[in-house]
Amino acid sequence: MDVSLGMLWQNWNMERTSREFVQEQLDLVSRAEEYGFNAINSVEHHFDARYSACPDNFMALSYLAAKTSSIKLFLTAVILPWNDPLRVVEKLSLLDHMSNGRLIPGFGRGLAKMEYDGFGIDMSESRERYDEAFAMIMDGLRTGYVEGNGRFYKQPRVEIQPSPRPELANEVWTVAMSPDSAKAAAESGTLLTTFTTGTPQDMLKLLDAYRDTYRGAFSAEPEAPSFVDLMICHADPDEARRRAHLYIGRYYDDLMRHYDLAGKHFEKAKGYEAYAEGAKALREVSADAAKTAYVDAQACVGTPEQIIERLEERHKVLGATNLVIGSQIGGMPVEIARENMDLFAREVMPALASIGK
């Protein structure tokens, strides 16, 4: 099991100045290599620091490339409808070479209406924009040239310099949060990243959709998917639970607000039918019950022994998976985030190598 440290870039309640917030995030994850994590992951989000604000994860990871020597650098993810495909290929190639081949590309479609509105893009175009950009980017990585004559991207043929490493096209991950998106990821031959939103049994439908589609398309087994979990690790189980409901609960509130996950706008957005169904279900349960279920679903909450047990249970239900942990959220003081990482790295990570063996 590979274990990565995720940068979620949440300046909860705007408690820190912009500079304090950015410097604190970078300082915290700069320690990931010495803790033994396999990769550093960074999301892309815009216009809402209370939830997450990293408008350019290429830039963030380029800084960390200079601060580290061996750890992988994982874009989780570049939201393709918001980025010009030519510039994506150029930046992928440059960052890969700057980091001496440590880059892992990841792409996503985007889910927040407020971010789409900020870019002046209709959410109903997201799937078509994504598919068109994805094809151009993958061809660009493989051939070193980018061109396009689609509905959204008119691009004369140009040569990419520095030329990309073609193998990057075989290492691409896709973020998927619904069975339909998981099927699309499988059809494109990319690896799967998803965020934990339910029990292993709840997540099985999405994972089965991905694996079954991948097997049908390629007559092969896909590599293990990555699950993003929020982490609270403490020696006292009661304190771990208290902190989880405080900090992860705050994160959940902003997650719901940022994406308007219970809103009716998904019903009008082409390609978001699964989210419309989810929003309807959320409107039919109490907010407190939904929040508690979300917090309780995170596998990396509890004592080290409890976390190991929960990850072993996930393996029994879902098979082999990788793990990305988000360790500073909901206004959590950086001292607590470091305590979490210290204990997790010391007592949980050594045990994860044996899961499934």
N, C-alpha and C positions, 0 to 999 in steps of 0.2 A: 504493500500500500504506500503510494507516494503521498506525502503530507506537505501542503503548501500553506503559506501565510498570506491571507488576503487583505488588501487595503480597501476598506469600504468608504473612507473619506467622509465620515459623518461629523459635522460640527453641530452636535445636538444643541438646540435652543440658542445657537449662536453665542455660546458661552466664551469662546476664544476669539481673539482677533484673527483675521485672515492669516496673518503671518505666523502667529502662534499655532494655529490649526495645521497649517501646511508643514511647518518645521517639526511639530510633534509627530505627525504621521510618518514623515520620512525618517526621523530618528528612531522610532519604534521598529519599523520594518527593516532598517539597516542592520539590525541584530539577527535577522532571520538565518543568515548563513552560519553564524557561530552556534546557533541553537540546533542546527542540523536539519532545517527544513529543506525540501527538495526544490521549491520555487517560491518566488514572490509574485503574487497576483495583484492586478489593479483593474478596477472597473472604470467605465466612462460614464459620467453623468454631468448634467448641465442645469444651471439656473436655480439650484435649490440645495444650498449647503447644509440646511437643517436635516436633509436626508442623505445627500451624497454629492460632493462637488469635486470632480477631477475631469476637467474639460479635455485633457489631452493625456491619456495614459501612456502614450509613447514617450512624452517628455518626462513623466514621473519615473518610468522604468529606465530611461537613459541616465538619469541621475544615479539610480541604484546600481546600474551596470558599472559605473565608475567607482562605487563604494564597495563592490563585491568582486569576487574572482571566479567562483565556480557555480553558484546557485543559478537555476533557470529563471527566466523572466517571462511571465505569463500574462498576455493581454486578455483580460476577462471582462469585457470583450470590447472590441472596436464595433460601434453600432453603425453598420454600413449605410443605412439610409441617410445618416447625418454626415457622412464623410465622402469626399471625392475619391473614386476608386484608383485613379492614377496616383494621387498623393498617398493613399494607403500602401500601395506597392512600393513606392519610393521610401516611405518611412519604415516599412517592414524590412526592406533590404538594408537600409543604413543602420538601423538598430541591431539587426542580426550581426552585421559585421563589427559594429562598435563593441558588442558584447562577446565577440569571438564565438559566435554560433550558439549562444545560450537562449535565444528568443523562441518562445512558443506562441504562435498566433492564435487568437480567438476572436470570433465574430458573433454578433447578435443583431436582432431586428429592432429592439426597442419596444417599450410597453407604455411609457408615460405620455399621456396626451399633452400635458403641460410642456414637455420637452419638444414634442412634435410641433405644437403651436409656436413655441419659441423660435423654431427654425422655419416656420411658415410652410410646413409639409403636412399634407393630409395623411392621417394614419392609415386610411384605406389603401394608400399606395405602397405601404411599407413592404409587403411581400414581393411585389413586382420590383421595387427599387432594390431590395435586398438581393433577389435572384439575379438581376441584371448586373449589379456591382460585383457580386460573388464570382460570377463566371469570368468577368474581366480580370479580377484580381488573381484568381487561380491560374488563368492563362498567362497572366503577366509574370507570376512567380516561376512558372515552368519554362517560359520561352524567353523572358527578359524583355518582352515588348508588351505594351498596353495599347489596345485600340477598342473602339466600340461605336456602334451605330444603332443603339436601342432607343426606346422611348424616352429614357431619362438622361442617358449619358452619351453625348456625341464626342468621341475622342479620336482624333487622328492618330495613326500609328506612331508611337514614339518608343525609343529605346531607354530602358531604365539604367541609370548609373548612380551609384555603383550597382553592378549587375547582381540580381538576387541569387541566392542559393536555391536551386530548383527543389531540393529536398524539403524546403519549408512548406511546399504545397501538400506534402504527405503528413504534416504535423499539425494541421489546423483543427481547432476545437470550435464547437458551436454551442452557444447557450440556448437551451430549450426549456420552457416552463409549461408546455402542454403536449399531449400526445401528438397533435398535428405537427407542432414544431419539431418534436423528436423524430417523427417520420421524415420530415424534410432534411434534418441533419443526417439521418442515415442514408437517404437517397443521394446526398451529395458526397458521401464517403468520409465525412468529418467525424471527429470524436465528440463525445457528449459531455457538457457541463450543465448541471442543474442545481438550483437552490432548494434546500430541504424545506418543505412546507407541510409535511405530514409524516405519519408513521411509515416504516418500511413497507407495510402492506399498502398504504395510500400511494406511495411512490412507484409501486410495482407496475401499474398500468402504463405510466410514461416510459419506464425502462423496457417493458415488454414491447411497446410500440417501436422503440428504437432498435432493439436487438432483432426483432422479427423482420423489420423492414431491411435492416442491414444484411441479414442472412439471405433474404430473398434477392437483394440487389447484387451481392458480391460473392455469395456462396462461401462465406467465411464468417468467423466470429469477430465482432468488434473488440477493440481494446476496452479495458475497464473504464467506466465513466467516472467523472469527478463530481462529488457532492459538496456544496458549500454549506457549512454549518457555522452558526454562531457559538462561541466558546466561552464558558464560565467554568474554570477548574479551581476547586478549593478543597482543602483537606476535610473541612466540615460540610457534610451534605446539606444541612439546614441553611448554612450561610451561602453555599453554592446556589441553592434554590431561591433564596431571598434575592441575591444579586441577579440571578437570571430573570426573575419577574420584574425587577426594577429596570435593568439595563436593556435586556432583550425586549421587555414590554414597551419601553420607550421607542426602541427601534421599530417595533411592529406598528406603533401608532403613526410614525412618520412614513413607514412603508405604505400603509393604507392611504394616508393623505397624499403622498407623492403620486402614486399610481391611480388614486381614486378607485381602489379595487372593488368597492361595492357599488360603483356608479353605473349608470345606464348607458354611458357613451359607447361601451364596447358593442352594444346591440347595433350601432350604426357604422361600426368600423369593420370593413372587409378584412377577413383573415384573423379576426379575434373572437370567433364564435365560442371557443372553449372558455375564454375569459368572461364572456357574457353569461355563460352558464354558471361559472364560479361566482360572479358578482351577485347573481340572483340567489345562490345558496348562502352567500354571506349576509344578504339582507334578511334572510329568514332565521338567522341565529343571533343570539345576543353578542354584542361587541366584546364583552368580557370573556365569554366562552370561547370565541374565536381566537382571542389573544392568548388565552391560557393554552389552547390546543397548539398554537404556533410555538410558544415557548417550550412546551413539553415535547414537541417533535424534534427539537435540536439534539442531536446525538452527543454533542460534546459539552453537556452540562452535568456537573456533579463532581464527585471525588474522582481521582484517577482510576480507581477500581470500577466505579460506576460507568465512566466513559468507555473504558475498555470493554466492559460487558455489553454496553449498548452497541458499540461498533461490531462486536462479534455477532450480536443478534441481527444487525443489518446485513452482515455477510451471509448469514444463514438464509435470509429471505431474498436478498437481491444478488447474491454472488459477489464477485470481486468488484470493489470500488476504490477510488482514490478520494482523498479528503483535502478540502480547502477550508481553513478556519479563519473566521473574522473575529478579531480579539478586542477591538476597541470601538464600542458603540454606545449610544444612549447617554452620552455625557460621562462615561466611565473615566475616572482619573487615570492618567497615564501610569501612575504607580500600581494601580490594580491591574491594568493591562499587562504590565511587566511581570507581576506576580503570577497571573494566569499563564503567561508564556513560559516562565521559569518552571513552574510545576508540571505543566503539560509536556514540555520538552524533556524534563528529567524523568518523569514517571509514566507517561502515557506513550510517547513516541517509540521508546525501545520495544514495547510490547506489540506495536502494530505490525511490525515486520513478520510476526508469526501468525497473524490472523489468516485463516484459510489454509494453513499448512498442516 
